Amino acid sequence: MVRMISTLSTSRPGTLRVSVASAVLLMLSAFGAPAASPADPAAELRAAIRASAGTADDPIELSWRQLAGLDYRTGELTEVLRDADGKVVKIPGFTVPLEDFAERATEFLLVPYVGACVHTPPPPPNQLVYIEMSDGEPAQLYGWDPVWMEGTLKIEMTESVYGSVGFVVEGTRLYPYDYE
């Protein structure tokens, strides 16, 4: 193979000249090996979201960085958020009851860090998720402990006692965050 590459790259005047890189790609394609492409984690994530049904059995895991992809001033969304809208998602965070000292609630906020909304100003709308439990049963709120929230995501501005919220989740499952 090395001999073939050097022959191709040093061809005589008037004949086809092929670079070493082109020769390698030609040989790889001849043997059925796909040409390598640079890894694009964002493209891989978008493809995984599109391929996933976003169902209760396979929720789409969203981070707060991805939720920040909502421009709450203009309503523009990233491709990741457009793909997740209307699907079952899983978001980590902390619960904030809408009623003082509530330990269980059917409606509450999910926030990215402990103490958000307790002090002013509250986080921006793209960092607040309004949760309404779908079955009407109060969920156990875990106070200062992190949780996973699962449910159907809707990207819409909503008002709460703590200000504007950029997301609504019809909650189906709330459970302690697993550190493993």
N, C-alpha and C positions, 0 to 999 in steps of 0.2 A: 504494500500500500504506500509506503513512504516513497518508493521508487516512482510509482505512478504520479504522486503529487508533485515530485520534483520535475518529472518530465512535462507535466501539464503547465507548470509555472515557468518553465524555461523553453518554451516552444520557439521554433525558428521564425524569422520575419516572414510575414505573409500568411502565417497560419493562425488559428484561433488561440488567443491568449486567455488563460483562465487563472485567476488568483488562487492561492493556496486555500483560502477560506471557502471560495466557491467550489473548489474541487472537493473539499471535505463534505460540504453540504450535498453536492451531487452524489458522492459515494454513499453518504448516509441515506439519502432518499432512494437510491438504487437498492439498498438492503432493507428498505421498509422502516427504518428508524425515523421517527419524527424529528424535525428540526427543533432544537431547543429554543424556547422563548423566555425572556426574563420574567421572573415571578412577579405578579401584580396582586398583592393581597387584597386590595379593594375590589379588583375584578373577580377574584375567586370568591369573595364574600357575596358580591352581587349575584354571581352565578348560583351559589348555594341557596340564597334566599329565593331566587326564581324557581329553582328546582324543588325546594321544600314547599310542601302544601301549606305550611303555617297552621297546622291543625293542633288539637289538644294533645295528640300523641307525639307531635314533632313541632313544638313552638319555635319561633324565630327568636334567638337571643339577641337583645339589643343592649348596647352600652349607653351611658349618658353622653359620651362623645358623639355617638351616632344620633341620639335625640337632639343634640345641639345643631344638627344639620337642618333644623327647621329655622328659617329666617322669619321670626314672628312679626317683623315689621312689614314684610312684603308677601308673606305666605309661600315663598319659594321653598322647595324641598329638595333634598339630595335624592339620588336614585335609590339608595338603600331605604329611605323612609317611604318613597312612593311605592316601592315593592312590598313593604311591610304593612302599609295602610289597609285596614280591613281584615288582617290575618291575626292568628293567635300568636302572641309574643310572650317573651319571658324577660322581665327587667329586674335587676337587683336594685335595692334601695332601702330607704327607711320610711316608716309610716308616720304620718302626722294626722291625728284625729281632727275633724272639723268642729268637734265639741270638746270643751276642756276636760282633760283627764279621762277620756273614754278609753276603755280597755278593749272594747269590741265595737265594731261599727259596720254599717253597710255602705257608707260613703266616707272617703278619706283621701288624703294626698300621699303620693309616693314621691320622695325627694332623694337627691344623690348623696347627701351627707347628713349626719346627725345634727340636729338643731336648726336646720333650714326652716324658715318660716317663723321660728320662735323670736328671732331678732329681725329688725328691719334694716335694710330693705330685704324683701324676699328674693329668692332666685328669679332669674328671668323666666318667661313662660315656656321656653324650650327646655327648661330644667325642672318642670313641675308636671306631674301626671295626676289627673283626677281619676279616682277609682270608684266605681259603683259596682257592687257585687251583683252578679247576674241572677242569682237565685233568691235574692232578698234576705238571705240569712247573714247575720253579722259575722264578720271575720275577726279572729283573734288578732289584735294589734300587738306587736312585740316591743313597743316602747323604743328603747335605745339600741336594740339588736337589729342587725341587717336581715332583710327578707328577700325572697324571690316572689314576684307578682306575675301571675299568668292570666291572660285574658285577651280579648279582641281589641286591637288598637284602632282608634279613630283619631285622625289628626284634625282637631278643631279647637278653636279658641273658646274657652269657658271661663266664667268668673267664679271665684271662690272667696271666702272670707279673707284669704291671704293674697288676693290679687288675681291677675290673669294667668291662666293655665293653657298650655299649648296642646296637650294630649288628653284624651279620655280613654280609659280602658274599662271595658265591661269585664270585671274580674270573675274568674272561675276558680282560682286557687291562690292562696297566700300561705307561704310556709317559710320556716327559718332558712337563712342562707347557709349553704354547706361549704365549709372551708376546705374540704378535701379536694 
